[in-house]
């Protein structure tokens, strides 16, 4: 478990944004990623008949579509106890193996940090 109060302000920000996306859209997950310039991209779970994406993969796709070259960090707010490998692979593809992914519960409490590698 990671002490949420020990997070820096930029990491707290992406957790808050991810939590807000989840609540606002009424979806199972919310996610946010921060790129190499400090820009953030926020997304919720996509569940269409023709397209299903986790919140984290959607946020990574938004960053790529906006021209991001790499990621500094990512956060996902979910009831799940872990980050699926497909999500970590998406973060790794853009951010590299050492990119931290903060895993937080629906209340915003960070349960842990995993790296995409």
C-alpha positions in Angstrom: 0.0 0.0 0.0 1.2 3.5 -0.9 0.5 6.4 1.5 -1.6 8.8 -0.5 -0.3 11.7 1.5 3.3 10.8 0.4 2.4 11.4 -3.2 3.6 14.5 -4.9 1.0 17.1 -6.0 1.1 16.0 -9.7 0.5 12.4 -8.8 -2.4 13.4 -6.4 -3.8 15.4 -9.3 -4.0 12.4 -11.7 -5.6 10.2 -9.0 -8.2 13.0 -8.4 -8.8 13.4 -12.1 -9.2 9.6 -12.6 -11.6 9.4 -9.6 -13.7 12.3 -11.0 -13.9 10.7 -14.5 -15.2 7.5 -12.9 -17.8 9.2 -10.8 -18.9 11.7 -13.4 -19.4 9.1 -16.1 -20.7 6.4 -13.9 -18.2 3.8 -15.3 -16.3 1.0 -13.6 -12.9 2.7 -14.0 -11.4 6.2 -14.4 -7.9 6.8 -15.4 -5.5 9.7 -16.1 -2.0 9.8 -17.6 0.6 12.6 -17.5 2.9 13.0 -20.6 6.4 14.3 -20.8 5.3 17.9 -20.9 3.0 17.7 -17.9 -0.3 17.5 -19.9 -2.9 15.2 -18.5 -5.4 13.0 -20.4 -8.4 11.6 -18.5 -10.8 8.9 -19.5 -13.4 6.4 -18.3 -14.2 2.9 -19.4 -15.5 2.6 -22.9 -18.1 -0.1 -23.3 -19.8 0.0 -26.7 -21.1 -2.9 -28.7 -18.3 -2.5 -31.2 -15.5 -1.2 -28.9 -14.5 -2.0 -25.4 -11.5 -0.3 -23.7 -10.4 0.0 -20.2 -10.1 3.5 -18.8 -6.3 3.3 -18.7 -6.0 2.1 -22.3 -8.4 4.9 -23.4 -6.3 7.5 -21.6 -3.2 6.3 -23.3 -4.9 6.3 -26.7 -6.0 9.9 -26.0 -2.4 10.9 -25.2 -1.1 9.3 -28.3 -3.8 10.9 -30.5 -2.8 14.3 -29.0 0.9 13.8 -29.9 2.4 12.7 -26.6 5.8 11.2 -27.0 6.1 9.5 -23.6 4.4 9.2 -20.2 5.6 10.2 -16.8 2.9 8.5 -14.8 -0.5 7.0 -14.8 -3.3 6.4 -12.4 -6.4 4.2 -12.4 -9.3 4.3 -10.0 -11.1 1.0 -9.8 -12.6 -1.6 -7.5 -10.2 -4.2 -9.0 -7.3 -5.3 -7.0 -4.7 -5.2 -9.8 -3.9 -3.5 -13.1 -4.5 -5.9 -16.1 -1.4 -6.8 -18.2 -3.1 -5.3 -21.3 -3.3 -1.9 -19.5 0.3 -2.1 -18.3 1.4 -3.0 -21.9 -0.3 0.2 -23.2 1.5 2.3 -20.6 4.7 0.5 -21.4 4.3 1.1 -25.2 4.2 4.9 -24.7 5.9 5.4 -21.3 8.5 2.7 -21.1 9.0 0.0 -18.6 9.6 2.2 -15.6 6.5 4.3 -15.8 4.6 4.2 -12.5 0.9 3.3 -12.5 -0.9 4.3 -9.3 -3.8 1.9 -8.4 -6.5 3.6 -6.3 -9.8 2.5 -4.9 -13.1 4.3 -5.6 -12.5 6.6 -2.6 -9.2 7.8 -4.2 -7.0 5.9 -1.7 -3.9 4.7 -3.4 -3.6 1.0 -2.8 -0.3 0.6 -4.6 2.1 1.5 -7.4 3.1 -0.8 -10.1 5.5 -0.2 -12.9 4.6 -0.9 -16.5 7.7 -3.1 -16.9 
